[in-house]
Amino acid sequence: MSVKIKGPPEGSEFLTLGEVAERYSITAGMVRNAIYRGEIKAIKFGWVWLIRMTSLPEKWKTKPRRT
């Protein structure tokens, strides 16, 4: 018995974790940490995080590096 799982349609309002990281020129780890902290809303779909475009900020907040 197999179950077909339907993903988000093409051109939908969701982006993957990698697409968000590429859009903001940051690492995937930074996006994942923002999800865990609750700064952006996302859904886990199998192995993939799907992030709503409406929950993304205009500019990504980054903390200055400690030297």
N, C-alpha and C positions, 0 to 999 in steps of 0.2 A: 504494500500500500504506500503510495507516495502522496505528498501534500504539496501543492503548488503555492508558493508564497509570492505574492505580488508586491513589487517594490514601488517606489514613487515614480510617477510618470515623467517622461522627458520634459524639460522646461518647467519643472515644478518649482515650488518655493523653497526647496531644500538644497543644501550644499553638503558635500562630504567634508570630513575633517581636513583632508589634504587640500581641497579647493579653497577652504577658508584660510588655511595657512599660506597658500600661494597668493591669494587676493591681498592679504595684509603684509606679505613678506616677513612672516614669522615662522617659527617651528611648529610642527604638529604637537609637540609636547606643551607648548604654551596654550594652544587651543584646548587641548585635553584638560589642562589644569583649570582653565576658565570654566569648562563644563563642570568639573568636580566642585569648584567653588560656588557654582550657581550663578555666575556672571552672564552666561548665555544658556539658552534652552536648547536641548538636543535630545534625540531619541536614539537608542541603540537598536540597530536593525541587523541582527546576526553579528558579524564582525565589524560592521561599519557604523560610525556615528553619523547621523543625519541632523543637520543644524538648520533651523528655520532662518531664512534671510531676514525676517522681521526682528529677530532677537539680536542681530549683529549691530555693534556700535558703528558710528560714523568713522571714528579713528580708534585704533587699538591702544589701550592703555598699557604702557610699559614702564617698569620701574627702572631707575638708573642703576647701572651696575656698581657694585661695591669694588673699590680698588684697594 
